[in-house]
């Protein structure tokens, strides 16, 4: 065989491939043999002579041989050139004439770089909430979730967790912002992405009107809020009655469950912060040149995943997507290189799916239903790739030394 590679862009190469006639003949015989299993009129199963099969399946045989030779060509190219591909090749031409075969294809390839330190980092011990703090927070959330709501009395004022009916007007300088204005909406204080807005409501009473300014997304708005009425939560006591409401026999049993959950949460939070430190180290220590077309592809993927359109984004948001795309790609390439050096970090798709299914089962979810949904949405491949990277990052984190 002959293989000729011509780089046409960064991380993109065109390959011309030609195979010697003897191997074309061998492939044709191999494909011919596979067609013997089909029924041929006038012959017993599997006993039809080659000439009869060639006559009956002339077009099919040529197509099968060409497809198999093209597939083999791609594998030969990867083996001989040591190219590390990105996705599938773009077949530009594939020709089979008698015993001669050649083809050309464009292959996208991973960028070349030097893998630097990737494990056994010294990491500062991250600060997280304590188990007791999470226990108290969880118990308070259970009380809020099971609270009785009663109308505001004369001297009641708004607190976190209260439900209020209010009218909101929003102004950008002197212009009313219609999509941020609401009349008579029911609103739960504390259930928002803008905590400063809720803080401005605290202490207000029914029938009170208040104006205040807030900076949202780096822009200053003026709000005019009228409180009509409210519902205040009367929190249940931390006792056996609360436990029974939730479905647990006693408060002691409820407390034990909450403590077990809090302990697991603390470990998860700590591990997530350690992993984030690992990611920052890997990104800071490696410089990888990537082509614009690859970065643009990742940006489009991020936009699609978030349901955004590029024309709807501000310049700052565009920069954020661009930075995230570059970091995602760089981290992926680094982790791929780690997997090549550390065999224990390399998992096949079935291993990852089995691990995910087991985790879903423990969480009370139906693994088959979840995986089928991901497959139908076309997101299963991306999910598997992410889980593989997560496993590598966990392995790296486990090699690190935690410094107090």
C-alpha positions as CSV (number, residue, x, y, z in Angstrom):
1,X,0.0,0.0,0.0
2,X,1.0,3.6,-0.4
3,X,-0.1,6.4,1.9
4,X,0.4,10.1,1.2
5,X,-0.6,12.8,3.8
6,X,-1.0,16.5,3.0
7,X,-1.9,18.9,5.9
8,X,-4.5,21.3,4.6
9,X,-5.1,23.1,7.9
10,X,-4.1,22.8,11.6
11,X,-5.5,19.4,12.8
12,X,-6.8,18.6,9.4
13,X,-5.0,16.4,6.8
14,X,-5.9,14.9,3.4
15,X,-4.7,11.3,2.9
16,X,-4.3,9.5,-0.5
17,X,-4.3,5.7,-0.2
18,X,-3.6,3.0,-2.8
19,X,-3.7,-0.7,-2.3
20,X,-1.8,-3.4,-4.1
21,X,-3.9,-5.6,-6.5
22,X,-3.2,-8.9,-4.6
23,X,-5.0,-7.6,-1.5
24,X,-7.9,-6.4,-3.6
25,X,-8.2,-9.9,-5.0
26,X,-8.1,-11.4,-1.5
27,X,-10.8,-9.0,-0.3
28,X,-13.0,-9.8,-3.2
29,X,-12.7,-13.5,-2.4
30,X,-13.5,-12.8,1.2
31,X,-16.6,-10.9,0.3
32,X,-17.6,-13.5,-2.3
33,X,-17.5,-16.2,0.4
34,X,-19.8,-14.2,2.6
35,X,-22.4,-14.0,-0.2
36,X,-22.5,-17.8,-0.4
37,X,-25.0,-17.9,2.6
38,X,-27.7,-16.4,0.4
39,X,-30.1,-18.7,-1.4
40,X,-29.3,-19.2,-5.1
41,X,-32.0,-20.8,-7.4
42,X,-30.9,-24.2,-8.6
43,X,-28.2,-24.7,-6.0
44,X,-28.1,-26.1,-2.5
45,X,-27.4,-23.6,0.3
46,X,-23.7,-22.7,0.4
47,X,-22.9,-24.8,-2.7
48,X,-23.3,-22.1,-5.5
49,X,-20.2,-21.7,-7.6
50,X,-18.3,-18.4,-7.6
51,X,-19.3,-17.6,-11.2
52,X,-23.0,-17.9,-10.3
53,X,-22.6,-15.6,-7.3
54,X,-20.7,-13.1,-9.3
55,X,-23.4,-13.0,-11.9
56,X,-26.3,-12.8,-9.4
57,X,-24.7,-10.2,-7.1
58,X,-22.4,-8.3,-9.5
59,X,-23.4,-4.8,-8.3
60,X,-23.8,-5.8,-4.7
61,X,-20.4,-7.5,-4.7
62,X,-18.6,-4.5,-6.1
63,X,-20.3,-2.2,-3.6
64,X,-19.4,-4.4,-0.7
65,X,-15.8,-4.8,-1.7
66,X,-15.4,-1.0,-2.1
67,X,-17.0,-0.3,1.3
68,X,-14.8,-2.9,3.0
69,X,-11.6,-1.7,1.3
70,X,-12.4,1.9,2.3
71,X,-13.0,0.9,5.9
72,X,-9.8,-1.1,5.9
73,X,-7.9,1.8,4.3
74,X,-8.9,4.1,7.2
75,X,-7.6,1.6,9.7
76,X,-4.4,1.1,7.8
77,X,-3.9,4.9,7.7
78,X,-4.4,5.3,11.4
79,X,-2.0,2.4,12.1
80,X,0.8,3.5,9.7
81,X,0.6,7.3,10.4
82,X,-0.3,7.1,14.1
83,X,-2.8,9.9,13.5
84,X,-5.1,10.4,16.5
85,X,-8.5,11.1,14.9
86,X,-11.3,13.4,15.9
87,X,-14.6,11.8,14.8
88,X,-15.0,10.0,11.5
89,X,-13.2,10.7,8.3
90,X,-14.7,12.5,5.3
91,X,-14.4,10.2,2.3
92,X,-13.8,12.3,-0.8
93,X,-13.2,9.6,-3.3
94,X,-13.1,5.8,-3.5
95,X,-12.4,4.0,-6.7
96,X,-12.4,0.2,-7.5
97,X,-11.5,-0.8,-11.1
98,X,-10.9,-4.5,-11.6
99,X,-8.0,-5.2,-9.1
100,X,-7.0,-1.6,-8.5
101,X,-8.3,0.4,-5.5
102,X,-7.5,3.8,-4.3
103,X,-9.2,6.5,-2.2
104,X,-8.7,9.9,-0.6
105,X,-10.2,11.2,2.7
106,X,-9.9,14.1,5.0
107,X,-9.1,13.2,8.6
108,X,-9.5,15.6,11.5
109,X,-6.9,14.9,14.1
110,X,-6.1,15.8,17.7
111,X,-3.5,18.6,18.1
112,X,0.0,17.6,19.1
113,X,1.4,18.8,22.4
114,X,3.7,17.7,25.3
115,X,1.9,16.2,28.2
116,X,3.3,17.8,31.4
117,X,2.6,16.8,35.0
118,X,-0.9,15.4,35.3
119,X,-1.0,13.6,38.6
120,X,0.3,13.7,42.2
121,X,-0.3,17.4,42.7
122,X,-0.2,19.0,46.2
123,X,-3.7,20.4,46.7
124,X,-4.9,22.7,49.5
125,X,-7.6,21.1,51.6
126,X,-10.8,22.9,50.4
127,X,-13.1,24.6,52.8
128,X,-16.7,23.3,52.8
129,X,-19.8,23.4,55.0
130,X,-19.6,21.2,58.0
131,X,-21.8,18.2,58.5
132,X,-23.6,20.0,61.3
133,X,-24.3,23.1,59.1
134,X,-25.7,20.9,56.4
135,X,-27.9,19.0,58.9
136,X,-29.3,22.3,60.2
137,X,-29.9,23.5,56.7
138,X,-31.6,20.3,55.7
139,X,-33.9,20.3,58.8
140,X,-34.9,23.9,58.1
141,X,-35.7,23.1,54.5
142,X,-37.9,20.2,55.7
143,X,-39.7,22.6,58.1
144,X,-40.2,25.1,55.3
145,X,-41.5,22.4,52.9
146,X,-44.0,21.1,55.5
147,X,-45.0,24.5,56.9
148,X,-48.6,25.8,57.1
149,X,-49.3,29.0,55.3
150,X,-51.6,31.6,57.0
151,X,-52.4,35.1,55.7
152,X,-50.4,38.1,57.0
153,X,-51.6,39.7,60.1
154,X,-51.5,43.5,60.6
155,X,-47.9,43.6,61.9
156,X,-46.4,40.8,59.9
157,X,-43.6,41.7,57.5
158,X,-41.9,39.8,54.7
159,X,-39.3,37.1,55.5
160,X,-37.5,34.5,53.4
161,X,-40.0,31.7,52.5
162,X,-43.1,33.9,52.6
163,X,-45.5,33.9,49.6
164,X,-46.6,37.3,48.5
165,X,-48.9,38.7,45.8
166,X,-47.3,41.8,44.3
167,X,-47.2,44.1,41.3
168,X,-43.7,44.8,39.9
169,X,-42.7,47.6,37.5
170,X,-39.2,47.8,36.1
171,X,-37.5,50.8,34.5
172,X,-34.3,51.2,32.5
173,X,-33.7,54.9,33.2
174,X,-37.2,56.3,32.2
175,X,-38.2,53.4,29.9
176,X,-40.4,50.7,31.3
177,X,-39.0,47.2,30.7
178,X,-42.2,45.3,29.8
179,X,-40.9,41.7,30.1
180,X,-39.7,42.5,33.7
181,X,-43.1,43.9,34.7
182,X,-45.7,41.8,36.4
183,X,-49.2,42.5,37.8
184,X,-50.6,40.6,40.8
185,X,-48.1,37.7,40.6
186,X,-47.7,35.1,43.4
187,X,-44.1,35.0,44.4
188,X,-42.1,33.0,46.9
189,X,-39.4,35.2,48.6
190,X,-36.0,33.5,48.4
191,X,-36.9,31.4,45.3
192,X,-35.1,33.5,42.7
193,X,-31.8,33.9,40.8
194,X,-31.5,37.4,42.1
195,X,-31.1,37.4,45.9
196,X,-30.6,41.2,46.0
197,X,-34.2,41.6,44.7
198,X,-35.5,39.4,47.6
199,X,-33.3,41.3,50.1
200,X,-35.1,44.5,49.0
201,X,-38.5,42.9,49.8
202,X,-37.6,41.9,53.4
203,X,-39.4,43.9,56.0
204,X,-42.2,45.1,53.7
205,X,-45.8,44.7,54.8
206,X,-49.1,44.2,53.0
207,X,-50.3,47.3,51.0
208,X,-46.7,48.8,51.1
209,X,-45.1,50.4,48.1
210,X,-41.3,50.6,47.7
211,X,-38.9,51.7,45.0
212,X,-35.3,50.5,44.8
213,X,-32.4,50.2,42.3
214,X,-30.6,47.0,41.5
215,X,-27.8,46.1,39.2
216,X,-28.7,42.9,37.2
217,X,-26.2,41.5,34.6
218,X,-24.0,44.6,35.0
219,X,-26.9,47.0,34.2
220,X,-28.8,49.3,36.7
221,X,-32.6,49.0,36.8
222,X,-35.2,50.7,39.0
223,X,-38.0,48.6,40.5
224,X,-41.3,49.8,41.8
225,X,-43.0,47.0,43.9
226,X,-46.5,47.1,45.5
227,X,-47.2,44.3,48.0
228,X,-50.9,43.3,48.0
229,X,-51.1,40.5,50.5
230,X,-48.9,37.7,51.8
231,X,-48.9,34.2,53.3
232,X,-46.5,33.5,56.2
233,X,-45.1,30.1,56.9
234,X,-45.7,28.6,60.4
235,X,-42.9,26.2,60.8
236,X,-43.5,22.8,62.5
237,X,-41.5,21.8,65.5
238,X,-38.6,19.4,65.1
239,X,-40.4,16.4,66.7
240,X,-41.9,13.0,66.0
241,X,-44.9,14.7,64.3
242,X,-42.7,16.2,61.6
243,X,-40.9,12.9,61.1
244,X,-44.3,11.1,60.7
245,X,-45.4,13.7,58.2
246,X,-42.3,13.0,56.1
247,X,-42.9,9.2,56.4
248,X,-40.4,8.3,59.2
249,X,-41.4,6.8,62.5
250,X,-39.4,9.1,64.9
251,X,-37.5,12.3,64.9
252,X,-34.3,10.4,66.0
253,X,-34.6,8.2,62.8
254,X,-35.2,11.3,60.7
255,X,-32.1,13.0,62.2
256,X,-30.0,9.9,61.5
257,X,-31.0,9.9,57.9
258,X,-30.3,13.6,57.5
259,X,-26.9,13.2,59.1
260,X,-26.0,10.3,56.8
261,X,-27.1,12.5,53.8
262,X,-25.1,15.5,55.1
263,X,-21.9,13.4,55.5
264,X,-22.2,12.2,51.9
265,X,-22.8,15.8,50.8
266,X,-19.7,17.1,52.6
267,X,-17.6,14.4,50.9
268,X,-19.1,15.2,47.5
269,X,-18.5,18.9,47.9
270,X,-14.9,18.3,49.0
271,X,-14.2,16.0,46.1
272,X,-15.8,18.4,43.6
273,X,-13.6,21.3,44.9
274,X,-10.4,19.1,44.7
275,X,-11.3,18.0,41.2
276,X,-11.8,21.7,40.2
277,X,-8.3,22.4,41.5
278,X,-7.0,19.6,39.4
279,X,-8.7,21.0,36.3
280,X,-7.3,24.4,36.9
281,X,-3.8,23.0,37.3
282,X,-4.1,21.0,34.1
283,X,-5.4,23.9,32.1
284,X,-2.8,26.3,33.4
285,X,0.2,24.0,32.8
286,X,-0.6,23.0,29.2
287,X,-0.5,25.2,26.1
288,X,-2.3,23.6,23.2
289,X,-2.7,25.3,19.8
290,X,-6.1,24.6,18.4
291,X,-7.7,25.6,15.0
292,X,-10.4,28.1,14.8
293,X,-12.8,25.7,13.1
294,X,-12.5,23.3,16.0
295,X,-13.2,26.0,18.6
296,X,-16.1,27.2,16.6
297,X,-17.6,23.7,16.5
298,X,-17.4,23.5,20.3
299,X,-18.9,27.0,20.7
300,X,-21.9,25.9,18.6
301,X,-22.3,22.8,20.7
302,X,-22.3,24.9,23.9
303,X,-24.9,27.3,22.4
304,X,-27.1,24.5,21.3
305,X,-26.9,22.7,24.7
306,X,-27.9,25.9,26.5
307,X,-30.7,26.8,24.1
308,X,-29.0,30.0,23.1
309,X,-28.3,31.7,19.7
310,X,-25.1,33.6,19.1
311,X,-27.0,36.7,17.9
312,X,-28.8,36.8,21.2
313,X,-25.6,37.0,23.2
314,X,-23.8,40.1,24.4
315,X,-20.1,40.5,23.7
316,X,-19.3,39.4,27.3
317,X,-21.4,36.3,26.9
318,X,-19.7,35.4,23.6
319,X,-16.3,35.7,25.3
320,X,-17.5,33.4,28.0
321,X,-18.6,30.8,25.5
322,X,-15.4,31.1,23.6
323,X,-13.3,30.7,26.8
324,X,-15.4,27.7,27.9
325,X,-15.0,26.1,24.5
326,X,-11.2,26.4,24.5
327,X,-11.0,25.0,28.1
328,X,-13.4,22.1,27.3
329,X,-11.3,21.1,24.3
330,X,-8.0,21.5,26.0
331,X,-9.1,19.4,29.0
332,X,-10.4,16.7,26.7
333,X,-7.1,16.5,24.8
334,X,-5.1,16.4,28.1
335,X,-7.3,13.6,29.5
336,X,-7.1,11.6,26.3
337,X,-3.3,11.8,26.6
338,X,-3.5,10.6,30.2
339,X,-5.6,7.6,29.2
340,X,-3.0,6.6,26.7
341,X,-0.3,6.6,29.4
342,X,-2.5,5.1,32.2
343,X,-4.4,2.0,31.0
344,X,-6.4,1.8,34.2
345,X,-8.1,5.2,33.4
346,X,-9.4,3.9,30.0
347,X,-12.9,2.5,30.0
348,X,-15.0,1.3,27.1
349,X,-18.5,2.4,26.5
350,X,-20.2,-0.7,28.1
351,X,-18.2,-0.3,31.3
352,X,-19.3,3.3,31.6
353,X,-22.9,2.5,30.8
354,X,-22.9,-0.3,33.4
355,X,-21.4,2.0,36.1
356,X,-24.0,4.6,35.2
357,X,-26.9,2.1,35.3
358,X,-25.8,0.9,38.7
359,X,-25.7,4.4,40.1
360,X,-29.2,5.2,38.6
361,X,-30.6,2.0,40.2
362,X,-29.3,3.0,43.6
363,X,-31.0,6.4,43.2
364,X,-34.3,4.7,42.5
365,X,-34.3,5.6,38.8
366,X,-35.0,3.2,35.9
367,X,-31.6,2.9,34.0
368,X,-33.2,1.6,30.8
369,X,-35.7,4.4,30.6
370,X,-33.0,7.0,31.3
371,X,-30.6,5.6,28.7
372,X,-33.3,5.2,26.1
373,X,-34.3,8.8,26.6
374,X,-30.6,9.9,26.2
375,X,-30.4,7.8,23.0
376,X,-33.5,9.3,21.5
377,X,-32.3,12.8,22.3
378,X,-29.0,12.1,20.6
379,X,-27.1,13.0,23.9
380,X,-26.0,9.5,24.9
381,X,-22.6,9.7,23.2
382,X,-21.8,13.1,24.8
383,X,-22.9,11.8,28.2
384,X,-20.6,8.7,27.9
385,X,-17.7,10.9,26.8
386,X,-18.2,13.2,29.8
387,X,-18.4,10.3,32.2
388,X,-15.2,8.9,30.9
389,X,-13.5,12.2,31.5
390,X,-15.0,12.3,35.0
391,X,-13.5,8.9,35.8
392,X,-10.0,10.1,34.6
393,X,-10.3,13.2,36.7
394,X,-11.3,11.2,39.7
395,X,-8.3,8.9,39.2
396,X,-6.0,12.0,39.0
397,X,-7.6,13.5,42.1
398,X,-7.0,10.3,44.1
399,X,-3.3,10.5,43.3
400,X,-3.0,13.9,44.8
401,X,-1.7,14.9,48.3
402,X,-4.0,17.1,50.3
403,X,-2.2,19.9,52.2
404,X,-3.7,21.3,55.3
